[in-house]
Amino acid sequence: MTEFERQLVRSFNTYFKENGIKGIAFRLKQHRFTHQYLDVIVDSLHPDYYLGIECKSISTDKGAKALYFTQHFTTDKQGSHQVDRMSEYLRLSGRKGFLAVELRQGVGKGRVAFAIPWKVVADKFEAGASGFKVEEIREFPEIERTGSLYLIETRKWVEE
């Protein structure tokens, strides 16, 4: 589990506890011979928090200009792309989906993260785009930080 995933899970669980919301966020254990559908699962009877989140991090300080569908997402041995697998999982489970992208900006600069609705990701992938430029990622709602946790706000996790 990456630090970004761990912080996001901890942030959701802290938010639920502090606000008296029945819900839990967790990361499914990844097994060697089975592909993982997504990184973070959020379960709650509250419909705004029935989510599936894929987490990606890129280092803008090391020259990353974009998050690419070919480089940053996987394709399994049968040729099934990660975007297609997650889209199907979200469709079957009824969850709202998001791509959470963390931009690592280098030493002395804070990390920033953004929530992209999965429908935007799937539509862009199906249209044959190569991915998301950093400038495009920054146009989506920022997942702000408070200390080591991300600030969980309902409006950030609503599909548009």
N, C-alpha and C positions, 0 to 999 in steps of 0.2 A: 504494500500500500504506500502510495506517495504521501509526502507531508501535506500536500494540498488536499488530497482525499481525506486524510485523517482530520485535518482542521475543519473541513466542510462537515464531516460526520459529527464531530464534537460540537460544532456551532449549531447544527440542527437540534441535537439532543439537549444542549444547554438551553436553547430557545424554548423547546417544548416544556422542559422542567420549570423554567422561570415563569412561563405564561400559562401553566396549568393545562396544556394541550396534550391530549392523548396522541402520542406519536413516537416513532423511533426511526432513527437513521442508522444504516449499517452498510458495511462493505461485505459482499459475498466473498468467501475464500476462493481464490483462483486455483484450479487444478491443472496439472500438467497437460492432460490429454483432452480437456474440454475447453471450449472457448467461453470467455466471460461475456455476458450480454451487455453489461454496463458496470460502472464503477461504484456508484452510490445508489442505494435504494432507500427511499423514504416512505414509510407506511404510516398512515393516519386515516381516521374516519373523516377528518376535515378534508374536503376535496382539494383545497389548495395545496395540501401537503401529501398527496398521493403521487409521488414523483419517481422518475428514473433519471439519473444524472450521469453523464459521461464527462470525465475530467481530463483535460489536457493542459500541459504547461509548455511554454516556449520561452526561450531566452532571447529577449530583444537586445540585451547587452552584447550578445555574441553574434549579432547580425541577422537573427531570424526576422524575416519580413512578412511571413505568413504562416498560417496553420494549413498544411496541405493534406488533402484526402489520401494521397498515395504514400506520403512519408509518415504521417502522424497517426493514421488509422491502419488497422490490420486487415488482411485478406486471409481466409483460412485455406486449407488444402483443397477444398472443393470449389474454391474461387468465390466464395461468399464474402462480400465486403462488410466491414464492421458497421457502416452506416445502415446497410440493408438489414443486418441482423438485429440491430437495436431498434430500428423502425418497426420490424415485425414483433419484437418483444413488447414494445410499447402498445402496439395495436392490440395484441392478444391480452395483455394485462390491464388495459384501460388506464394506464398511468399517463400523466403529462410528462413529457421529456424535455430535457435541457442539456446543452453542451456548456459546461462551465470551463472557461479558458482563463488560466493564470498566466500573466505576462511577468516574467522575471526580468527586472530591469537593471540588475547588477548591484554591486557592493555599494551601500550607502543610500540606495534608492529602494523604496518600498515596493513590494509585489502588489499588483492590482489584478483583480479577477472580474470577469464579465459573464452574464447569463444569457445564452442564446437559445431561444425556443427551438426544440428539435425539428419542428416543421420547417423552419428556415434552413436548417442544416440539410434535411432530407431533400427539400426542393432545390437547393443549390447543387447538391450532389447529383441529383437526377437530371439537372439541366446541363451537366457536364463541366461545371466549374472546377477549377483546380483546388479551391479551398477558400479561406478567408484571409485577406490582407490584415495586418495589424490595425490599420486605420479603420477598417470595417468592424473589427472586433470591438474597438473602442466606442463605436456608435451604440452598442447594446447597453442595457442597464449594468452599472458597476455593482459588484457585490463588495460593499465597503467592509473594512476591517475595524475591529475594536480590540486592540491588543493583539493577542494571538488567535482570536476567533473572528469569523466573518459575521457581519450583522445580517441576520435573517429577517427579511421584510417580505410580507405577503405579496406586495405589488411586483417584486422582482421575479416571483415564481408563478406568474400568471401568463399563460400562453396568449400571444397576440394574434 
